[in-house]
């Protein structure tokens, strides 16, 4: 593999090799304890010939440099300076319009049989054919940078484990604030640039997140359910009319076609898979919030809830894609109130949301190939350590794309040096051993040692690990009034 890499004419001191070597050196400095063991474990993940199933088999990879005891010791007792690693991951792909596009989503590390693992909560899991169930595990919130073009790459920037006492909305808001502040400090966003687009799925509350992040240059784009109700701006109060001015104007019901009058943008977009797509957008619409809504139960009693305006977009395709039986229209809400009046801004919003599904490819690659969620780890801190090691591995694969273009299987298409974006994560991983040989490693070779005696044969374990029950999310303290039950579908 190394000879093929040299024949391809990829110099060791090229720009791509220099960037990969610089990131590997910075990653090595981010490891504060069991440094060589953790770095060798990351190289073993990248150079392993197949899917990672457990930690013990990674010790058989030559790049690991240690036995199975050293591998488990690195994960259990190692140390990572997460703040410094976050700053090292602040690289972003370049879009033609220069706008930063992020995606946030949650994924669960399921641990249904780990009774001795603390911090587990009930996680909602969705499978194929609409199947859904609840299983104990550790949920993680990920933030990734989306890439332009037809690609399966999504650069993972941050990961936070959600504990039993954490509010998912507050944690997500704090996570996005930290990521955007870090990107601005790295020079990826400057004063005068367009706001950062953050896409998310329907289980988030985009209205509340828009209120929590109102002081940041960010536009939230989220999918909403098809039974939501939004309101246009209220008309001005007529002179001489008694009573307080109206706060909510005519409604726009997602499931009421009779209310879809007067959209700001009405366009038809050709699509190769779905035929002609119909796009409708309504600018300056808001939801009728009340204290029974999710996340607003702690709002002061004597203070009116805010009116958070945005743009509502309906995207409907003419026909389903091959293999699909049915295709429902998609409803998208963006926190930019004026985007629905401009066709270009509307197209940017819904096209950016469709790119959010690239994050699902990254999740699948982490699980099926790199082994996220595979090791039977008891301590949640060790799970955090393993998660950050895999995020660093994924970043190295993205940097090694130009160096792995020369390595391919006989049935794969050859890729030229100027086509790194066509390389998939799995194909880059297959050629990472040659890239590692080209850039070298900052880790030192492990010293020879003998394994310890272990527990004497026939002795019993007198220090059993405590059992931890699976905890639920904290219950809401506010009970909505009876008149709010009729309007429960109007807010999200």
C-alpha positions as CSV (number, residue, x, y, z in Angstrom):
1,X,0.0,0.0,0.0
2,X,2.8,2.4,0.8
3,X,4.5,1.7,-2.6
4,X,1.3,2.4,-4.4
5,X,1.0,5.7,-2.5
6,X,4.5,6.7,-3.5
7,X,3.9,5.7,-7.2
8,X,0.9,8.1,-7.2
9,X,3.2,11.0,-6.7
10,X,1.8,12.2,-3.4
11,X,4.8,13.9,-1.6
12,X,5.1,13.6,2.1
13,X,5.5,17.3,2.5
14,X,2.4,18.3,0.5
15,X,-0.2,20.6,1.9
16,X,-2.6,17.8,2.7
17,X,0.1,15.8,4.5
18,X,1.2,18.9,6.4
19,X,-2.3,19.6,7.6
20,X,-2.8,16.0,8.7
21,X,0.5,15.9,10.5
22,X,-0.3,19.2,12.2
23,X,-3.7,17.9,13.4
24,X,-2.1,14.7,14.7
25,X,0.5,16.6,16.6
26,X,-2.2,18.8,18.2
27,X,-4.3,15.7,19.0
28,X,-1.3,14.2,20.7
29,X,-0.8,17.3,22.8
30,X,-4.5,17.2,23.8
31,X,-4.0,13.9,25.5
32,X,-3.0,14.5,29.1
33,X,-2.9,11.0,30.5
34,X,-2.2,7.6,28.9
35,X,-1.2,9.7,25.9
36,X,0.6,7.1,23.8
37,X,-2.1,4.5,24.6
38,X,-5.0,6.7,23.5
39,X,-3.1,7.9,20.3
40,X,-2.2,4.3,19.4
41,X,-5.9,3.3,20.0
42,X,-7.0,6.0,17.5
43,X,-4.5,4.8,14.9
44,X,-5.8,1.2,15.5
45,X,-9.3,2.3,14.8
46,X,-8.2,4.1,11.5
47,X,-6.0,1.2,10.3
48,X,-8.3,-1.7,11.3
49,X,-9.3,-3.6,8.2
50,X,-13.0,-4.0,9.1
51,X,-15.7,-2.8,11.5
52,X,-14.7,-2.2,15.1
53,X,-16.6,-4.7,17.3
54,X,-14.8,-4.3,20.7
55,X,-11.7,-2.8,22.2
56,X,-9.8,-6.1,22.8
57,X,-9.5,-6.9,19.0
58,X,-8.1,-3.4,18.4
59,X,-5.0,-4.5,20.4
60,X,-4.3,-7.0,17.5
61,X,-3.8,-4.1,15.1
62,X,0.0,-3.3,14.9
63,X,-0.6,0.4,15.1
64,X,-2.1,0.0,18.6
65,X,1.3,-1.0,20.1
66,X,-0.2,-2.4,23.3
67,X,-2.1,-5.4,24.5
68,X,-5.7,-5.6,25.4
69,X,-5.0,-4.5,29.0
70,X,-3.3,-1.4,27.9
71,X,-6.1,-0.6,25.5
72,X,-8.8,-0.8,28.2
73,X,-6.5,1.1,30.6
74,X,-6.2,4.0,28.1
75,X,-10.0,4.3,27.7
76,X,-10.7,3.9,31.4
77,X,-7.9,6.0,33.0
78,X,-6.8,8.3,30.1
79,X,-7.2,12.0,30.0
80,X,-8.2,14.4,27.2
81,X,-8.2,18.2,27.2
82,X,-11.6,18.5,25.5
83,X,-11.5,22.3,25.2
84,X,-8.2,22.2,23.3
85,X,-9.5,19.4,21.1
86,X,-12.6,21.4,20.3
87,X,-10.5,24.3,19.1
88,X,-8.4,21.9,17.0
89,X,-11.7,20.7,15.3
90,X,-12.7,24.2,14.3
91,X,-12.0,23.7,10.6
92,X,-14.9,24.0,8.2
93,X,-15.7,23.1,4.5
94,X,-16.0,26.1,2.2
95,X,-19.4,26.8,0.6
96,X,-19.7,28.8,-2.6
97,X,-21.6,31.5,-0.9
98,X,-19.3,31.6,2.1
99,X,-22.0,30.8,4.6
100,X,-21.5,28.4,7.5
101,X,-24.0,25.6,7.8
102,X,-24.3,23.5,10.9
103,X,-26.5,20.6,11.9
104,X,-27.4,19.5,15.5
105,X,-28.9,16.1,16.4
106,X,-29.0,13.6,19.2
107,X,-27.9,10.0,19.1
108,X,-28.0,7.4,21.9
109,X,-25.4,4.9,23.0
110,X,-27.7,2.2,24.2
111,X,-26.8,0.3,27.4
112,X,-30.0,-1.7,28.2
113,X,-28.2,-4.4,30.3
114,X,-25.6,-2.3,32.1
115,X,-27.1,-2.1,35.5
116,X,-23.8,-0.9,37.0
117,X,-23.5,2.1,34.7
118,X,-24.6,5.4,36.2
119,X,-26.2,8.2,34.3
120,X,-28.5,6.1,32.0
121,X,-31.8,7.5,30.9
122,X,-34.7,6.3,28.8
123,X,-33.8,7.0,25.1
124,X,-36.2,7.0,22.2
125,X,-35.0,4.9,19.4
126,X,-36.4,4.8,15.9
127,X,-35.8,2.0,13.4
128,X,-36.8,1.1,10.0
129,X,-40.4,0.9,8.7
130,X,-41.5,3.5,11.4
131,X,-40.6,1.2,14.4
132,X,-39.9,3.0,17.6
133,X,-39.1,1.8,21.1
134,X,-37.5,3.1,24.4
135,X,-34.2,1.7,25.7
136,X,-31.8,2.7,28.5
137,X,-28.6,4.4,27.4
138,X,-26.5,7.5,27.2
139,X,-27.8,10.2,24.8
140,X,-25.3,12.5,23.1
141,X,-25.9,15.8,21.4
142,X,-23.7,16.3,18.3
143,X,-23.0,19.4,16.3
144,X,-21.5,19.0,12.8
145,X,-20.5,21.2,9.9
146,X,-22.2,20.3,6.6
147,X,-20.4,20.1,3.3
148,X,-21.5,21.3,-0.1
149,X,-22.2,19.0,-3.1
150,X,-23.2,15.4,-3.2
151,X,-21.1,13.9,-0.4
152,X,-21.6,11.9,2.8
153,X,-19.1,14.0,4.8
154,X,-20.2,15.9,7.9
155,X,-17.4,17.3,10.0
156,X,-18.2,16.6,13.7
157,X,-17.3,19.6,15.9
158,X,-18.8,18.9,19.3
159,X,-20.5,16.2,21.4
160,X,-22.1,16.6,24.8
161,X,-23.6,13.7,26.9
162,X,-27.1,14.5,28.2
163,X,-27.5,13.5,31.9
164,X,-30.7,12.6,33.7
165,X,-31.0,16.1,35.2
166,X,-30.2,18.0,32.0
167,X,-32.7,20.0,30.1
168,X,-32.1,19.1,26.4
169,X,-33.1,22.6,25.2
170,X,-30.8,24.4,27.6
171,X,-27.9,22.0,26.8
172,X,-28.4,22.4,23.1
173,X,-28.5,26.2,23.3
174,X,-25.3,26.3,25.4
175,X,-23.7,23.9,23.0
176,X,-24.6,25.9,19.9
177,X,-23.5,29.2,21.6
178,X,-20.1,27.6,22.4
179,X,-19.6,26.2,18.9
180,X,-20.5,29.5,17.2
181,X,-18.3,31.5,19.5
182,X,-15.4,29.2,18.8
183,X,-16.0,29.4,15.0
184,X,-16.0,33.2,15.2
185,X,-12.8,33.2,17.3
186,X,-11.2,31.0,14.6
187,X,-12.1,33.5,11.9
188,X,-14.8,31.4,10.1
189,X,-17.4,34.1,10.8
190,X,-16.7,37.9,10.8
191,X,-18.8,40.9,11.4
192,X,-20.9,41.5,8.3
193,X,-21.1,37.9,7.1
194,X,-24.5,36.2,6.8
195,X,-25.8,34.5,9.9
196,X,-24.9,30.9,10.5
197,X,-27.5,28.4,9.4
198,X,-28.3,25.7,12.1
199,X,-30.5,22.8,10.9
200,X,-32.3,20.4,13.3
201,X,-35.0,17.8,13.2
202,X,-38.6,18.0,14.4
203,X,-38.1,16.9,18.0
204,X,-36.4,20.2,18.9
205,X,-38.1,23.4,19.9
206,X,-36.8,25.9,17.3
207,X,-38.9,28.8,18.6
208,X,-37.5,28.5,22.1
209,X,-34.0,28.0,20.8
210,X,-34.3,31.1,18.6
211,X,-35.3,33.0,21.7
212,X,-32.3,31.7,23.8
213,X,-29.9,32.4,20.9
214,X,-31.4,35.7,19.8
215,X,-28.1,37.6,20.6
216,X,-26.0,35.4,18.2
217,X,-25.7,35.7,14.4
218,X,-27.6,32.5,13.8
219,X,-30.7,31.4,11.8
220,X,-32.3,28.2,13.0
221,X,-33.9,25.9,10.5
222,X,-36.1,23.1,11.8
223,X,-38.7,20.7,10.5
224,X,-42.1,21.1,12.2
225,X,-45.0,18.7,12.4
226,X,-47.8,18.9,9.9
227,X,-50.4,19.8,12.6
228,X,-48.8,23.0,13.8
229,X,-50.5,26.4,13.6
230,X,-48.8,29.7,12.9
231,X,-50.2,33.2,12.9
232,X,-49.6,36.2,10.6
233,X,-48.9,39.6,12.2
234,X,-52.0,41.1,13.9
235,X,-53.7,43.9,12.0
236,X,-53.6,47.4,13.5
237,X,-56.3,48.3,16.0
238,X,-59.1,50.3,14.4
239,X,-59.6,53.8,15.9
240,X,-62.4,53.8,18.5
241,X,-62.3,50.1,19.1
242,X,-62.5,49.0,22.7
243,X,-60.2,46.4,24.3
244,X,-56.5,45.6,24.0
245,X,-54.8,45.3,20.6
246,X,-54.8,41.8,19.1
247,X,-51.5,39.9,19.3
248,X,-52.2,37.2,16.7
249,X,-53.4,37.7,13.1
250,X,-55.0,35.2,10.7
251,X,-53.7,31.6,11.2
252,X,-51.8,29.5,8.8
253,X,-52.6,25.9,9.6
254,X,-50.3,23.3,8.2
255,X,-53.2,20.8,7.8
256,X,-55.7,23.4,6.6
257,X,-55.2,24.3,2.9
258,X,-57.9,26.9,3.1
259,X,-55.6,29.0,5.3
260,X,-52.6,28.9,2.8
261,X,-53.5,32.2,1.2
262,X,-51.1,35.0,0.4
263,X,-47.7,33.2,0.5
264,X,-44.7,35.5,0.1
265,X,-42.9,33.0,-2.2
266,X,-44.6,30.6,-4.6
267,X,-42.2,28.7,-6.9
268,X,-41.6,25.4,-8.7
269,X,-38.3,23.7,-8.6
270,X,-37.3,20.8,-10.9
271,X,-35.9,17.7,-9.2
272,X,-34.4,14.6,-10.8
273,X,-35.7,12.2,-8.2
274,X,-39.1,13.7,-7.3
275,X,-40.1,15.6,-10.4
276,X,-41.3,19.2,-9.9
277,X,-41.2,20.4,-6.3
278,X,-43.7,23.1,-5.2
279,X,-42.4,25.6,-2.6
280,X,-44.6,27.9,-0.6
281,X,-43.3,30.3,2.0
282,X,-45.0,32.7,4.5
283,X,-42.8,35.4,6.0
284,X,-43.3,36.9,9.5
285,X,-45.4,34.1,11.1
286,X,-45.2,33.2,14.7
287,X,-46.7,30.6,17.1
288,X,-49.2,31.5,19.9
289,X,-47.1,30.6,22.9
290,X,-48.5,30.0,26.4
291,X,-46.9,28.8,29.6
292,X,-48.0,25.2,29.0
293,X,-45.8,25.0,26.0
294,X,-42.6,23.1,26.2
295,X,-39.9,25.2,27.8
296,X,-42.0,28.2,28.7
297,X,-43.4,27.0,32.1
298,X,-40.9,29.1,34.1
299,X,-41.8,32.3,32.3
300,X,-42.8,35.1,34.7
301,X,-46.5,35.2,35.4
302,X,-47.0,39.0,35.0
303,X,-45.0,39.2,31.8
304,X,-46.3,38.5,28.3
305,X,-44.7,35.8,26.3
306,X,-42.7,37.0,23.3
307,X,-43.7,37.0,19.7
308,X,-40.9,35.2,17.8
309,X,-41.4,35.7,14.1
310,X,-40.0,33.5,11.4
311,X,-40.6,32.0,8.0
312,X,-42.8,29.0,7.3
313,X,-42.0,26.9,4.2
314,X,-44.0,24.1,2.7
315,X,-42.0,21.8,0.3
316,X,-44.1,19.2,-1.7
317,X,-42.7,16.9,-4.4
318,X,-44.7,15.7,-7.4
319,X,-43.8,12.0,-7.0
320,X,-42.0,9.8,-4.5
321,X,-38.5,8.6,-5.1
322,X,-37.9,5.1,-6.5
323,X,-38.6,2.6,-3.8
324,X,-40.8,5.0,-1.8
325,X,-44.5,4.3,-1.5
326,X,-45.6,7.7,-0.2
327,X,-44.1,11.1,0.1
328,X,-45.6,13.6,2.6
329,X,-45.1,17.3,2.2
330,X,-42.3,18.8,4.4
331,X,-42.9,21.8,6.7
332,X,-39.9,23.9,7.7
333,X,-39.6,26.8,10.0
334,X,-36.7,29.3,10.0
335,X,-36.0,32.0,12.5
336,X,-35.4,34.6,9.7
337,X,-38.7,36.5,9.5
338,X,-38.0,38.1,6.1
339,X,-36.6,35.0,4.2
340,X,-40.1,34.1,3.0
341,X,-40.4,37.2,0.9
342,X,-37.2,36.4,-1.1
343,X,-37.1,33.4,-3.4
344,X,-33.3,33.0,-3.1
345,X,-33.3,33.1,0.7
346,X,-36.2,30.6,0.8
347,X,-34.3,28.2,-1.5
348,X,-31.2,28.5,0.7
349,X,-33.2,27.6,3.8
350,X,-34.9,24.4,2.5
351,X,-31.9,23.3,0.6
352,X,-29.7,23.6,3.7
353,X,-32.2,21.6,5.7
354,X,-32.1,18.8,3.1
355,X,-28.3,18.6,3.6
356,X,-29.0,17.9,7.3
357,X,-29.4,14.2,6.5
358,X,-25.6,14.1,5.8
359,X,-25.3,13.9,9.6
360,X,-27.2,10.6,9.5
361,X,-24.4,9.2,7.3
362,X,-21.8,10.3,9.9
363,X,-23.8,8.6,12.7
364,X,-24.1,5.3,10.7
365,X,-20.3,5.4,9.9
366,X,-19.5,6.0,13.6
367,X,-21.6,3.1,14.7
368,X,-21.1,0.5,12.0
369,X,-17.4,1.1,11.1
370,X,-15.6,3.0,13.9
371,X,-17.4,1.2,16.7
372,X,-19.2,4.0,18.6
373,X,-21.5,2.3,21.1
374,X,-19.8,-1.1,20.7
375,X,-17.4,-1.3,23.7
376,X,-19.0,-2.6,26.9
377,X,-17.9,0.4,29.0
378,X,-19.2,0.9,32.5
379,X,-18.1,4.4,33.3
380,X,-19.8,7.3,31.4
381,X,-16.6,9.3,31.5
382,X,-14.9,6.5,29.6
383,X,-17.7,6.6,27.1
384,X,-17.1,10.4,26.7
385,X,-13.4,9.6,26.1
386,X,-14.1,7.0,23.5
387,X,-16.6,9.4,21.8
388,X,-13.9,12.1,21.5
389,X,-11.3,9.7,20.2
390,X,-13.7,8.7,17.4
391,X,-14.5,12.3,16.6
392,X,-10.7,12.9,16.2
393,X,-10.5,9.8,14.0
394,X,-13.3,11.1,11.8
395,X,-11.5,14.4,11.4
396,X,-8.3,12.7,10.4
397,X,-10.1,10.8,7.7
398,X,-11.4,14.1,6.3
399,X,-7.9,15.5,6.2
400,X,-6.5,12.4,4.7
401,X,-8.7,12.4,1.6
402,X,-6.0,13.7,-0.8
403,X,-3.5,11.1,0.5
404,X,-5.8,8.1,0.2
405,X,-6.9,8.6,-3.5
406,X,-4.1,6.2,-4.7
407,X,-5.4,3.3,-2.7
408,X,-8.4,1.4,-4.0
409,X,-9.8,-2.0,-4.5
410,X,-9.9,-3.5,-8.0
411,X,-13.6,-2.8,-8.5
412,X,-13.5,0.8,-7.3
413,X,-13.1,3.7,-9.6
414,X,-9.8,5.5,-9.6
415,X,-9.9,9.0,-8.1
416,X,-7.5,11.7,-9.3
417,X,-5.5,14.0,-6.9
418,X,-7.9,16.8,-7.6
419,X,-11.1,14.9,-6.6
420,X,-10.8,14.4,-2.8
421,X,-14.5,15.3,-2.3
422,X,-15.5,12.1,-4.2
423,X,-13.7,9.9,-1.5
424,X,-16.1,8.3,1.0
425,X,-15.1,7.9,4.6
426,X,-14.9,4.1,4.3
427,X,-12.6,4.4,1.3
428,X,-10.3,6.9,3.0
429,X,-10.1,4.6,6.0
430,X,-9.1,1.7,3.8
431,X,-6.1,3.7,2.6
432,X,-5.3,5.5,5.9
433,X,-2.3,3.2,6.7
434,X,-0.4,4.6,3.8
435,X,-1.3,8.1,4.8
436,X,-0.1,7.4,8.3
437,X,3.2,6.1,6.9
438,X,3.6,9.3,4.9
439,X,3.0,11.7,7.8
440,X,4.4,9.7,10.7
441,X,3.3,9.5,14.3
442,X,4.2,11.6,17.3
443,X,3.6,8.8,19.8
444,X,6.5,6.8,21.2
445,X,6.9,3.0,21.1
446,X,5.5,1.1,24.0
447,X,8.0,-0.5,26.4
448,X,8.1,-4.2,26.9
449,X,6.3,-5.5,30.0
450,X,4.7,-8.6,31.5
451,X,1.0,-8.8,32.4
452,X,0.1,-8.8,36.0
453,X,-1.0,-11.9,37.9
454,X,-4.7,-10.9,37.9
455,X,-7.2,-12.2,40.4
456,X,-6.1,-15.5,42.0
457,X,-7.9,-18.6,40.7
458,X,-10.9,-19.5,42.8
459,X,-11.2,-16.2,44.6
460,X,-14.5,-14.3,44.6
461,X,-15.1,-10.7,43.9
462,X,-15.8,-9.0,47.3
463,X,-16.1,-5.5,45.9
464,X,-19.1,-5.6,43.6
465,X,-20.0,-2.6,41.6
466,X,-23.2,-0.7,42.8
467,X,-26.3,-0.9,40.7
468,X,-27.8,2.3,39.3
469,X,-31.4,2.5,38.2
470,X,-32.4,4.1,34.9
471,X,-33.6,7.6,35.6
472,X,-36.3,9.6,33.7
473,X,-36.2,13.1,32.6
474,X,-37.2,15.7,35.2
475,X,-40.9,16.3,35.3
476,X,-42.4,19.6,34.4
477,X,-43.5,21.7,37.4
478,X,-46.2,23.6,35.5
479,X,-49.6,22.1,34.9
480,X,-51.4,23.8,32.0
481,X,-54.9,25.1,32.4
482,X,-57.8,23.3,30.9
483,X,-58.3,25.9,28.2
484,X,-54.8,25.2,26.9
485,X,-55.5,21.6,26.0
486,X,-57.5,22.6,22.9
487,X,-54.5,24.6,21.6
488,X,-51.8,22.1,22.4
489,X,-51.0,21.5,18.8
490,X,-50.5,25.1,18.0
491,X,-47.1,25.3,19.7
492,X,-43.9,23.3,19.6
